Amino acid sequence: MPTFRTAPRLLMSAALLLPLAACGSPGTGTERPQGARTAAGFPYTVSNCGTRTTFDAPPERTVTMNQHATEVMLALGLGQRIAGTAYADDAVLPRYRSAYARTRVLAKEYPSKETLLGVNPDFVYGGYASAFDKGEGRDRAGLEESGIATRLNVESCTRGPAGLDAVRTEITEVARTFGVPARGRRLIAGQQRKIDTVEAGLRKSPRPSVFVYDSGDSSPFTAGGYGIGDRIISLAGGRNIFSDVHHAFGTVSWEQVVKREPDVIVIYDYGGTPVEAKKKRLREDPALAGVPAIKHNRFAVLPLSSAVVGVRVADAVEDLAGQLHPGVA
């Protein structure tokens, strides 16, 4: 089990970073200098997606990869601990833009290993498993052998449906890792209040069937029943027609979409294909002409970064509820 001790150090060339990584060498973190003070709440041990790590102190130089990881940090008031960030799917939420503007963007997508190491991180926090691509030299085991602690968003390794428990776990564990557990509790409580309000307002409303269109031409890529997107739809007063797909995302067939007759199509907004282009593709497909959502022009839109485990979940529930139930939610 890796043990990490964080401490300030001088920036060095990439060649020197490996033996002198921010957290110290694995296995040495419990060896504190005599008389050294221990941060409140530390050491802290956490098991995350198969990796068990002990922190002797909060990380000081974090690299966040994927927007929802970055926004968790910003929502917890930890922008000053971000040494670099990468891979934003869309615009950062307005309330975090000022803090985000002060962070260093390392790459439009994932940074190279050299770029990553070049900012001297002691912690790398990834939103998707692809953040830790072994072929690119960014695998968790390799980084941790170099003394760099890591975390992967729990949605990437949750077995079964990812619900609000996954959101609470993610926020709670990140807050504990950085020694700010009270901030985590406040953030979770605020999200729960917003969700409770939405649910109370929709108690007597019908539940329209929903098809999520992420992408895909010959076959659609959609939200399955194991991702937080499915739970967002349910909390917003809808019913995901592909909740029986036992993955967070999955490829289905257009024939299945037609057969399941969705009342509303939710489009995930991200990347280079505009929402209007996605709507056009759906409207102009003759095979979909009889689908109720197409016949009645019922579309809703969510940013992709709102449909993953992170700090946007409550906002996404409120936003989608308003689109599924106009005039009610």
N, C-alpha and C positions, 0 to 999 in steps of 0.2 A: 504494500500500500504506500503510494508516494506521500511524503510529508514535505510541506513547503513552508519556507520562512521568507517573507518579503522584506526587502530593505532597499533604501535608495542606493544607486550606484551611477557611475559615470557611463555615458554612452560609449560604446566601443565598436570596432569594426565587426562585421558579421563573422569573421573568422574567430574572433575572441568570444563571441556571444555564447557559444555552446557550453564551454566549461564554466562560464560565469553567469549562468542564467539567473533571472531575478529572484527566484524563490529558493535558491540554493539547491544542492544536489539532492535527489530523492533519497530518503532514509536518513538525512542529516538534520532535518528541521527541528527535531526535539532537543538538539544540543545547543542551548542558549548560553550566551556568555554569563558568567556569574554576576548576579545582581541585575540582569536585564529585566525590564518590566514586560509583562504580558498584557496585550490588549484585552479589554473586557470582552468576555464571550469566547475567548480563544484559549487553547486550541479548539478548532471546530472541524469535525469529521463529517463528510457527506458522501453518500453513494449516488452516483449519477450515471445512468445508462451503462452500467457495468464497470464503472471506474470509481474506486474508493480513494478519496483524497483527504488528507488532514492539513488544515491551514493553521499555522502558528500566529498569523496576523493577516489583516485584510490585504488583498492584492493592491498594488500601487500603479501598475502600468498595464492596463487591459487593452486588448484588441478585440473589438466586437465585429463579428461577421454575420451578416443578414440583419435586416432592418428591425425585426422584432426583438432581437437580442440588444441592439443599440437602444431601442426605446425603453426596454426594461431598465437599463442602466440610467437613462435620463429621467425616467419617472421616479426613480429612487433617489434622485439628486446626486448621482455619481458621475456626472459629466467630467469632473476634474480628474477622475481616475481612468479616463479613456485616453490611451496614447495614440490610438488610431482606429478607424472604422472602415468597413467595406460592404459593398453589395446592398444598396437600398433599392427596393422594388418600386417605391413611389415617394411622394413628398412626406417628410417627417411631419407629425402632427403639429399644428400651430403652437401649442403650448410648450413644445420642446425645441422649436426652431432656433431660439436665441442660444441655448446651450449647444445645440448641434452645430451651429455656425462656428463655434470655437473649437470643434474637434477636427482632427486631421483625417481627411479621406485618403486612404491608401490606394484604393483601386475602385473602378466602376463596378467590377464584379469581384472575384476573389483575388487577393494579392499573391504574388509569388512567395515562395518560402524566404527568399532573400529579402524581399520588401517587408515581409512580416517580421523577420528577425531584426531588420534594420531599425525598428523603433524600440528595440530592447524590452519586449513584453515580459511580464511575469505571469500573465493569465490571458488565455484566449477563450472567448465565449462565442460559440457558434449556434445559429438558429436552426440550421438544417444539417443533416449528416454530411452533405456535400462540402461543408466548410472544412471538414477534416479528411480530405481526399489523400489517401496514402500515395497514389501515383504522383501527386504534386508535392509530396514531402511534408504534408501538413497533418499527418495522422496523429491522433491523440497520444498513442504510446510513444511515438518518436519525439513529440514535443515534450512530453513529460520526462523522458529520458534525458532531455536537455535542460531539465529544471523548470519547465514552463507548465504551470497548472492549466487545466482545461475544463470547460463545461459545455455540454450539448443540451439544447432545449429538450425537455422531457417528452414533447409530442413525437419526437423522432424515435423514441424507444418505448413508448407506452404500449403495453399489451392490452388489446381491447379498446373500447371507445375512450377517447380523451375528452373528459368533461371539465367542469369547473374545478374539480380536485386537482387536475393537472395545472391549471392556471395558478391555483393557490400554492401548489408545490413549487412551481417555477419562481414565483415572486418571493416566497418565503425563503427558499434556499439561496437565491442570489442575495437577498437582503442580509441573511446570516453570514454568507461568505464575506461580505464587506462590512460586517459589524454594525448594520443599521436595521435590526429586526423590527423596531417600532415603526419605521417608515414602511416596511413591507406590510405590517398589520393594517396601517391606515389606508394604504393603497387597496388592499383586498377588501376592506370594509366599504370603501367608497364604491368599488365595482359592484359589490353585492347589493348595496342600496339601490343602485341604478337598475340592476336586473330585476330586483323585487318589484320596483315601481312599474316596470314594463309588464311583467307577468300579471300583476294585479289589474292593470288596465285592459288586458286581453282575455281575462278569465272566461268571458262569455262569447268570445269571437270564434268564428269558424276557422279551420286550419287549412289553408290552401296547400296543394301539393306543389313542390318546388324541384326544379331541375337546375343544378349548378353547371354553368358552362364556363370552364376554365380556358380550354383551348381545344384544338383538334379539327381536322377537316374530314378525312375519311372515317375517323372514329373520334367521338368526343372524350375528352379528359375531364373528369368530374370529381366532385367531393363525395367520398364514401362515408360509411358510418363510423369509422374509427378516428376521424379527425375532429378538431374542435369546431370546424365549419358545420358539421352535422348538428352539434349541440346549439350553436348560434341560431340555426334555422328553427330548431324546436323552441328555444326560449323566445324567439321573435314571433311565435305563433304560426309556424309553417311545418310542413312535413317533407323531409328529403326523400325523393322517390328512389334514391340509390343508397339508402341507409343500410341495405343488406350487402353492400360491398365492404368486405372486411379489411379495408385499408383506409388511410386518411384521404388518399386520392386514388383514382383508378380509371382505366380505360373501359368504356362500355360501347354499345352499338347504337346507331341512330334508330334501328328497329326497336330497341328496348325503350328508347325515349318516346317514340310514337305510341308504343303499346301502353306505357304508363301514364300518358296524358297529363303532363304537368300543367297546373293552372298558372304558374309564374316561372319565368326563367331568370335566375340570378347570375349575372355576369361578373366574373372576377376580373378586376381591372389592374393590369400591370404590364410591364414590358413594352415592346414596340408595336403591338396591335391595338389601335384605339377601340374603345367601347363601341362606337358607332359602326366600325368595320365588322365587329363581331355580330352586332345586331343585324347588319345587312346580310351577312352570310346566312344567318338563321332564317331571316324573313324570306330570302330568295331560294331556299331549298324546297323544291316542290314536295319532297317527302314529308316535310314538317308542316305543310299547309293546314292540315286538320288538327294540329295540336292546339288545345285551348289557349295556351299562352301566346302562341303566334296569332291565332284568330282574333284574340282580344287585345293584342299588342301590350301584354303585361310583362314588363321587364323590371328588374331591380339590379342595382349595381353595388358591389362592395370592393374596396381595394383588397388585393390579395393579402397585404400585410395586416388587414383587420380580421382575416379568417384563419389565423394561426394562434397558437398559445402565446399570449403576451398581454400587454397592458391595454390593448384595444378591444378586448372581447366585450366588455360592457357597452362601449360605444357602438360596436357592431350590432349588438342585440337591439339597442335603441334605434339605430339607423335603419336596420332591416325591418324591424317591426313597423316603423312609419311607412315603409314602402309596400309591405305586404298588407297593411291595414290602414290605408290613408283615411284620415278623419277620425280614427279610433285611438291609435297609439301615439 
